[in-house]
Amino acid sequence: MLAKPTVTATQAELLQFVHDWVGMCAEGKINEAFALLDAPLDSSRYHWSAEDITEITFDHFDDGLQPVITHPDTVGGDIPLRADSGSFNDGSGYWVEFDLPMNGVVSDFTLMFEFLFSNETLKVILDDCHVM
């Protein structure tokens, strides 16, 4: 089972967490993957669910079908999978942007995660999923 990162996690470990989290979704464990996420610290921010991802990705390839999330290790095609990370200037934590692979290739969707320090823990928040 995938473990949530701790406050001592490096950016490389956070990237690996997101990679493995997408892998869980690809293995049909999307509800378990979303159970690892925390609610946004700011109540005005949207709290993403597995159902939201299913809804917004429907018909992404203009075929009238629900695409299947692909494990990052098995992505094909000519476009490389993009994964970036950084730290917030105010020291509140880190961010990760990760392409969401579907149907065996890199899609236009990007997952945006925040890893925020809160009371000696690291909150793992899916901040957004959008088309880049």
Backbone as JSON Lines, residues from 0, in Angstrom:
{"i":0,"aa":"M","n":[0.85,-1.2,0.0],"ca":[0.0,0.0,0.0],"c":[0.88,1.24,0.0]}
{"i":1,"aa":"L","n":[0.49,2.21,-0.76],"ca":[1.2,3.47,-0.85],"c":[1.02,4.26,0.44]}
{"i":2,"aa":"A","n":[2.12,4.76,0.98],"ca":[2.08,5.56,2.2],"c":[2.19,7.04,1.86]}
{"i":3,"aa":"K","n":[1.48,7.86,2.62],"ca":[1.57,9.3,2.43],"c":[2.97,9.77,2.81]}
{"i":4,"aa":"P","n":[3.49,10.76,2.09],"ca":[4.8,11.29,2.46],"c":[4.73,12.05,3.77]}
{"i":5,"aa":"T","n":[5.88,12.16,4.41],"ca":[5.97,12.87,5.68],"c":[6.61,14.24,5.46]}
{"i":6,"aa":"V","n":[6.72,15.02,6.53],"ca":[7.28,16.37,6.44],"c":[8.75,16.36,6.02]}
{"i":7,"aa":"T","n":[9.42,15.22,6.13],"ca":[10.83,15.13,5.75],"c":[11.02,14.69,4.3]}
{"i":8,"aa":"A","n":[9.94,14.5,3.57],"ca":[10.03,14.02,2.18],"c":[10.76,15.03,1.31]}
{"i":9,"aa":"T","n":[11.56,14.51,0.39],"ca":[12.24,15.34,-0.6],"c":[11.31,15.56,-1.8]}
{"i":10,"aa":"Q","n":[11.67,16.51,-2.65],"ca":[10.86,16.72,-3.85],"c":[10.86,15.46,-4.72]}
{"i":11,"aa":"A","n":[11.97,14.75,-4.78],"ca":[12.03,13.51,-5.56],"c":[11.04,12.48,-4.98]}
{"i":12,"aa":"E","n":[10.93,12.41,-3.67],"ca":[9.99,11.48,-3.04],"c":[8.55,11.9,-3.3]}
{"i":13,"aa":"L","n":[8.29,13.2,-3.36],"ca":[6.94,13.68,-3.66],"c":[6.57,13.35,-5.1]}
{"i":14,"aa":"L","n":[7.5,13.52,-6.02],"ca":[7.27,13.12,-7.42],"c":[6.99,11.62,-7.51]}
{"i":15,"aa":"Q","n":[7.74,10.83,-6.76],"ca":[7.52,9.38,-6.77],"c":[6.16,9.03,-6.19]}
{"i":16,"aa":"F","n":[5.75,9.74,-5.14],"ca":[4.43,9.51,-4.56],"c":[3.35,9.73,-5.61]}
{"i":17,"aa":"V","n":[3.42,10.85,-6.34],"ca":[2.4,11.15,-7.35],"c":[2.45,10.1,-8.47]}
{"i":18,"aa":"H","n":[3.65,9.73,-8.89],"ca":[3.81,8.66,-9.89],"c":[3.1,7.39,-9.42]}
{"i":19,"aa":"D","n":[3.35,6.99,-8.19],"ca":[2.74,5.77,-7.65],"c":[1.24,5.94,-7.43]}
{"i":20,"aa":"W","n":[0.81,7.15,-7.09],"ca":[-0.61,7.43,-6.9],"c":[-1.35,7.26,-8.23]}
{"i":21,"aa":"V","n":[-0.79,7.8,-9.3],"ca":[-1.38,7.61,-10.64],"c":[-1.37,6.12,-10.99]}
{"i":22,"aa":"G","n":[-0.3,5.43,-10.62],"ca":[-0.22,3.98,-10.84],"c":[-1.35,3.24,-10.13]}
{"i":23,"aa":"M","n":[-1.67,3.65,-8.9],"ca":[-2.8,3.04,-8.18],"c":[-4.1,3.24,-8.94]}
{"i":24,"aa":"C","n":[-4.3,4.45,-9.44],"ca":[-5.52,4.74,-10.21],"c":[-5.58,3.83,-11.44]}
{"i":25,"aa":"A","n":[-4.45,3.66,-12.1],"ca":[-4.38,2.82,-13.3],"c":[-4.66,1.36,-12.99]}
{"i":26,"aa":"E","n":[-4.34,0.94,-11.78],"ca":[-4.56,-0.46,-11.37],"c":[-5.99,-0.69,-10.89]}
{"i":27,"aa":"G","n":[-6.86,0.3,-11.06],"ca":[-8.25,0.15,-10.64],"c":[-8.49,0.47,-9.19]}
{"i":28,"aa":"K","n":[-7.53,1.08,-8.53],"ca":[-7.63,1.41,-7.11],"c":[-7.83,2.91,-6.92]}
{"i":29,"aa":"I","n":[-8.66,3.51,-7.77],"ca":[-8.83,4.96,-7.74],"c":[-9.45,5.43,-6.42]}
{"i":30,"aa":"N","n":[-10.39,4.68,-5.88],"ca":[-10.99,5.09,-4.6],"c":[-9.98,5.02,-3.47]}
{"i":31,"aa":"E","n":[-9.13,4.0,-3.48],"ca":[-8.07,3.89,-2.47],"c":[-7.06,5.02,-2.62]}
{"i":32,"aa":"A","n":[-6.76,5.39,-3.87],"ca":[-5.83,6.49,-4.13],"c":[-6.39,7.79,-3.59]}
{"i":33,"aa":"F","n":[-7.65,8.05,-3.87],"ca":[-8.26,9.29,-3.38],"c":[-8.41,9.3,-1.87]}
{"i":34,"aa":"A","n":[-8.5,8.13,-1.24],"ca":[-8.57,8.07,0.22],"c":[-7.27,8.55,0.87]}
{"i":35,"aa":"L","n":[-6.18,8.55,0.12],"ca":[-4.89,9.03,0.65],"c":[-4.8,10.56,0.66]}
{"i":36,"aa":"L","n":[-5.72,11.22,-0.03],"ca":[-5.64,12.67,-0.16],"c":[-6.38,13.38,0.97]}
{"i":37,"aa":"D","n":[-5.89,14.57,1.26],"ca":[-6.51,15.42,2.28],"c":[-7.38,16.48,1.62]}
{"i":38,"aa":"A","n":[-8.31,17.0,2.39],"ca":[-9.12,18.12,1.92],"c":[-8.26,19.37,1.87]}
{"i":39,"aa":"P","n":[-8.58,20.3,0.99],"ca":[-7.83,21.56,0.96],"c":[-7.88,22.26,2.32]}
{"i":40,"aa":"L","n":[-6.8,22.91,2.67],"ca":[-6.76,23.65,3.94],"c":[-7.65,24.88,3.89]}
{"i":41,"aa":"D","n":[-7.81,25.45,2.71],"ca":[-8.67,26.6,2.48],"c":[-10.02,26.07,2.02]}
{"i":42,"aa":"S","n":[-11.05,26.27,2.8],"ca":[-12.37,25.7,2.5],"c":[-12.99,26.27,1.23]}
{"i":43,"aa":"S","n":[-12.43,27.34,0.7],"ca":[-12.96,27.89,-0.55],"c":[-12.42,27.14,-1.77]}
{"i":44,"aa":"R","n":[-11.43,26.27,-1.56],"ca":[-10.85,25.49,-2.66],"c":[-11.68,24.24,-2.9]}
{"i":45,"aa":"Y","n":[-11.69,23.76,-4.13],"ca":[-12.47,22.58,-4.5],"c":[-11.81,21.31,-3.97]}
{"i":46,"aa":"H","n":[-12.61,20.38,-3.47],"ca":[-12.13,19.09,-2.97],"c":[-12.43,18.04,-4.04]}
{"i":47,"aa":"W","n":[-11.4,17.64,-4.77],"ca":[-11.55,16.71,-5.89],"c":[-11.86,15.29,-5.43]}
{"i":48,"aa":"S","n":[-12.64,14.58,-6.25],"ca":[-12.99,13.19,-5.96],"c":[-12.69,12.34,-7.2]}
{"i":49,"aa":"A","n":[-12.73,11.03,-7.0],"ca":[-12.56,10.1,-8.11],"c":[-13.64,10.32,-9.16]}
{"i":50,"aa":"E","n":[-14.85,10.61,-8.72],"ca":[-15.95,10.84,-9.64],"c":[-15.7,12.08,-10.5]}
{"i":51,"aa":"D","n":[-15.08,13.11,-9.92],"ca":[-14.77,14.31,-10.69],"c":[-13.81,13.99,-11.83]}
{"i":52,"aa":"I","n":[-12.79,13.19,-11.56],"ca":[-11.82,12.83,-12.6],"c":[-12.52,12.05,-13.71]}
{"i":53,"aa":"T","n":[-13.37,11.13,-13.32],"ca":[-14.11,10.35,-14.31],"c":[-14.98,11.26,-15.17]}
{"i":54,"aa":"E","n":[-15.64,12.21,-14.54],"ca":[-16.53,13.11,-15.28],"c":[-15.77,14.02,-16.24]}
{"i":55,"aa":"I","n":[-14.7,14.64,-15.79],"ca":[-14.03,15.62,-16.66],"c":[-13.2,14.97,-17.78]}
{"i":56,"aa":"T","n":[-12.82,13.71,-17.6],"ca":[-12.02,13.05,-18.64],"c":[-12.86,12.33,-19.68]}
{"i":57,"aa":"F","n":[-14.17,12.17,-19.43],"ca":[-15.03,11.48,-20.39],"c":[-14.92,12.12,-21.77]}
{"i":58,"aa":"D","n":[-14.79,11.29,-22.79],"ca":[-14.75,11.72,-24.2],"c":[-13.52,12.58,-24.51]}
{"i":59,"aa":"H","n":[-12.47,12.47,-23.71],"ca":[-11.27,13.28,-23.94],"c":[-10.67,13.03,-25.32]}
{"i":60,"aa":"F","n":[-10.77,11.8,-25.81],"ca":[-10.19,11.46,-27.1],"c":[-11.23,11.53,-28.23]}
{"i":61,"aa":"D","n":[-12.34,12.24,-27.97],"ca":[-13.41,12.44,-28.97],"c":[-13.95,11.14,-29.54]}
{"i":62,"aa":"D","n":[-14.08,10.14,-28.67],"ca":[-14.59,8.84,-29.1],"c":[-15.86,8.43,-28.36]}
{"i":63,"aa":"G","n":[-16.37,9.33,-27.5],"ca":[-17.58,9.03,-26.74],"c":[-17.38,8.0,-25.65]}
{"i":64,"aa":"L","n":[-16.12,7.73,-25.29],"ca":[-15.81,6.7,-24.3],"c":[-15.11,7.29,-23.09]}
{"i":65,"aa":"Q","n":[-15.13,6.52,-22.0],"ca":[-14.38,6.88,-20.81],"c":[-12.95,6.38,-20.97]}
{"i":66,"aa":"P","n":[-11.97,7.26,-21.0],"ca":[-10.58,6.79,-21.12],"c":[-10.14,6.07,-19.86]}
{"i":67,"aa":"V","n":[-9.12,5.24,-20.02],"ca":[-8.58,4.46,-18.91],"c":[-7.25,5.09,-18.5]}
{"i":68,"aa":"I","n":[-7.1,5.36,-17.22],"ca":[-5.84,5.89,-16.71],"c":[-4.76,4.83,-16.91]}
{"i":69,"aa":"T","n":[-3.62,5.27,-17.41],"ca":[-2.51,4.39,-17.73],"c":[-1.42,4.53,-16.68]}
{"i":70,"aa":"H","n":[-0.79,3.41,-16.32],"ca":[0.32,3.48,-15.38],"c":[1.46,4.27,-16.03]}
{"i":71,"aa":"P","n":[2.06,5.2,-15.28],"ca":[3.13,6.02,-15.85],"c":[4.3,5.23,-16.44]}
{"i":72,"aa":"D","n":[4.54,4.04,-15.92],"ca":[5.66,3.22,-16.41],"c":[5.4,2.6,-17.78]}
{"i":73,"aa":"T","n":[4.14,2.64,-18.24],"ca":[3.8,1.96,-19.5],"c":[3.34,2.92,-20.59]}
{"i":74,"aa":"V","n":[3.55,4.21,-20.39],"ca":[3.1,5.21,-21.37],"c":[3.91,5.09,-22.65]}
{"i":75,"aa":"G","n":[3.21,5.08,-23.76],"ca":[3.86,5.05,-25.07],"c":[3.66,6.37,-25.79]}
{"i":76,"aa":"G","n":[3.91,6.37,-27.05],"ca":[3.72,7.56,-27.86],"c":[4.98,8.4,-27.96]}
{"i":77,"aa":"D","n":[4.86,9.5,-28.7],"ca":[6.01,10.37,-28.97],"c":[6.2,11.46,-27.94]}
{"i":78,"aa":"I","n":[5.21,11.7,-27.09],"ca":[5.3,12.78,-26.11],"c":[5.72,12.2,-24.76]}
{"i":79,"aa":"P","n":[6.8,12.7,-24.18],"ca":[7.24,12.19,-22.87],"c":[6.31,12.68,-21.76]}
{"i":80,"aa":"L","n":[6.17,11.87,-20.74],"ca":[5.39,12.21,-19.56],"c":[6.1,13.35,-18.83]}
{"i":81,"aa":"R","n":[5.37,14.39,-18.48],"ca":[5.95,15.55,-17.79],"c":[5.61,15.5,-16.31]}
{"i":82,"aa":"A","n":[6.63,15.7,-15.49],"ca":[6.47,15.76,-14.05],"c":[7.41,16.83,-13.53]}
{"i":83,"aa":"D","n":[6.86,17.85,-12.87],"ca":[7.64,18.95,-12.33],"c":[7.29,19.15,-10.87]}
{"i":84,"aa":"S","n":[8.23,19.73,-10.13],"ca":[7.96,20.04,-8.73],"c":[8.71,21.29,-8.33]}
{"i":85,"aa":"G","n":[8.3,21.85,-7.23],"ca":[8.96,23.03,-6.69],"c":[8.46,23.31,-5.3]}
{"i":86,"aa":"S","n":[9.01,24.32,-4.69],"ca":[8.58,24.71,-3.35],"c":[7.9,26.07,-3.41]}
{"i":87,"aa":"F","n":[6.97,26.3,-2.51],"ca":[6.3,27.58,-2.44],"c":[7.23,28.61,-1.81]}
{"i":88,"aa":"N","n":[7.21,29.83,-2.32],"ca":[8.09,30.89,-1.84],"c":[7.89,31.22,-0.36]}
{"i":89,"aa":"D","n":[6.68,30.97,0.15],"ca":[6.41,31.31,1.55],"c":[6.79,30.19,2.52]}
{"i":90,"aa":"G","n":[7.38,29.09,1.99],"ca":[7.83,27.99,2.85],"c":[6.72,27.08,3.34]}
{"i":91,"aa":"S","n":[5.51,27.22,2.78],"ca":[4.36,26.44,3.26],"c":[4.35,25.0,2.77]}
{"i":92,"aa":"G","n":[5.21,24.68,1.79],"ca":[5.23,23.31,1.28],"c":[5.73,23.26,-0.15]}
{"i":93,"aa":"Y","n":[5.21,22.26,-0.88],"ca":[5.69,21.97,-2.23],"c":[4.51,21.79,-3.18]}
{"i":94,"aa":"W","n":[4.8,21.87,-4.46],"ca":[3.81,21.58,-5.5],"c":[4.4,20.56,-6.46]}
{"i":95,"aa":"V","n":[3.51,19.8,-7.08],"ca":[3.88,18.84,-8.12],"c":[2.85,18.95,-9.24]}
{"i":96,"aa":"E","n":[3.34,19.06,-10.47],"ca":[2.5,18.98,-11.66],"c":[2.88,17.7,-12.39]}
{"i":97,"aa":"F","n":[1.87,16.9,-12.76],"ca":[2.11,15.58,-13.32],"c":[1.09,15.31,-14.41]}
{"i":98,"aa":"D","n":[1.57,14.97,-15.6],"ca":[0.66,14.62,-16.69],"c":[-0.14,13.37,-16.32]}
{"i":99,"aa":"L","n":[-1.43,13.38,-16.65],"ca":[-2.28,12.23,-16.4],"c":[-2.33,11.38,-17.67]}
{"i":100,"aa":"P","n":[-1.63,10.24,-17.69],"ca":[-1.65,9.39,-18.88],"c":[-2.95,8.58,-18.95]}
{"i":101,"aa":"M","n":[-3.49,8.52,-20.16],"ca":[-4.72,7.76,-20.37],"c":[-4.65,7.06,-21.72]}
{"i":102,"aa":"N","n":[-5.26,5.9,-21.78],"ca":[-5.31,5.1,-23.02],"c":[-3.91,4.86,-23.58]}
{"i":103,"aa":"G","n":[-2.93,4.71,-22.71],"ca":[-1.59,4.35,-23.13],"c":[-0.68,5.49,-23.55]}
{"i":104,"aa":"V","n":[-1.2,6.72,-23.54],"ca":[-0.41,7.88,-23.99],"c":[-0.57,9.03,-23.0]}
{"i":105,"aa":"V","n":[0.28,10.03,-23.14],"ca":[0.15,11.25,-22.36],"c":[-1.08,12.0,-22.84]}
{"i":106,"aa":"S","n":[-1.96,12.37,-21.93],"ca":[-3.15,13.13,-22.31],"c":[-2.87,14.62,-22.12]}
{"i":107,"aa":"D","n":[-3.88,15.42,-22.39],"ca":[-3.76,16.87,-22.19],"c":[-4.02,17.28,-20.75]}
{"i":108,"aa":"F","n":[-4.39,16.33,-19.9],"ca":[-4.71,16.65,-18.51],"c":[-3.45,16.69,-17.64]}
{"i":109,"aa":"T","n":[-3.42,17.67,-16.76],"ca":[-2.34,17.8,-15.79],"c":[-2.94,17.77,-14.4]}
{"i":110,"aa":"L","n":[-2.37,16.94,-13.54],"ca":[-2.74,16.9,-12.13],"c":[-1.85,17.89,-11.39]}
{"i":111,"aa":"M","n":[-2.44,18.7,-10.53],"ca":[-1.68,19.66,-9.74],"c":[-1.88,19.33,-8.26]}
{"i":112,"aa":"F","n":[-0.79,18.88,-7.64],"ca":[-0.82,18.52,-6.23],"c":[-0.14,19.59,-5.39]}
{"i":113,"aa":"E","n":[-0.62,19.75,-4.17],"ca":[0.06,20.56,-3.16],"c":[0.39,19.65,-1.99]}
{"i":114,"aa":"F","n":[1.56,19.85,-1.44],"ca":[2.01,19.15,-0.23],"c":[2.3,20.25,0.79]}
{"i":115,"aa":"L","n":[1.38,20.43,1.74],"ca":[1.45,21.57,2.64],"c":[1.73,21.15,4.08]}
{"i":116,"aa":"F","n":[2.64,21.88,4.71],"ca":[2.95,21.63,6.12],"c":[1.78,22.11,6.98]}
{"i":117,"aa":"S","n":[1.35,21.25,7.91],"ca":[0.24,21.59,8.8],"c":[0.35,20.77,10.08]}
{"i":118,"aa":"N","n":[0.63,21.45,11.19],"ca":[0.69,20.79,12.5],"c":[1.58,19.55,12.49]}
{"i":119,"aa":"E","n":[2.79,19.69,12.03],"ca":[3.79,18.63,12.01],"c":[3.44,17.46,11.08]}
{"i":120,"aa":"T","n":[2.51,17.69,10.16],"ca":[2.19,16.7,9.14],"c":[2.29,17.35,7.77]}
{"i":121,"aa":"L","n":[2.27,16.54,6.74],"ca":[2.28,17.03,5.38],"c":[0.95,16.66,4.75]}
{"i":122,"aa":"K","n":[0.14,17.67,4.46],"ca":[-1.15,17.44,3.83],"c":[-0.94,17.22,2.33]}
{"i":123,"aa":"V","n":[-1.6,16.2,1.79],"ca":[-1.49,15.84,0.37],"c":[-2.82,16.22,-0.28]}
{"i":124,"aa":"I","n":[-2.76,17.23,-1.15],"ca":[-3.97,17.8,-1.7],"c":[-3.91,17.8,-3.22]}
{"i":125,"aa":"L","n":[-4.93,17.23,-3.86],"ca":[-5.07,17.38,-5.31],"c":[-5.74,18.74,-5.51]}
{"i":126,"aa":"D","n":[-4.96,19.71,-5.95],"ca":[-5.45,21.08,-6.06],"c":[-6.22,21.3,-7.35]}
{"i":127,"aa":"D","n":[-5.86,20.58,-8.41],"ca":[-6.54,20.81,-9.68],"c":[-6.23,19.67,-10.65]}
{"i":128,"aa":"C","n":[-7.09,19.5,-11.61],"ca":[-6.88,18.62,-12.75],"c":[-7.47,19.37,-13.93]}
{"i":129,"aa":"H","n":[-6.62,19.76,-14.85],"ca":[-7.1,20.57,-15.96],"c":[-6.33,20.26,-17.24]}
{"i":130,"aa":"V","n":[-6.87,20.75,-18.33],"ca":[-6.22,20.58,-19.63],"c":[-5.22,21.7,-19.79]}
{"i":131,"aa":"M","n":[-3.98,21.32,-20.11],"ca":[-2.93,22.32,-20.33],"c":[-2.94,22.73,-21.79]}
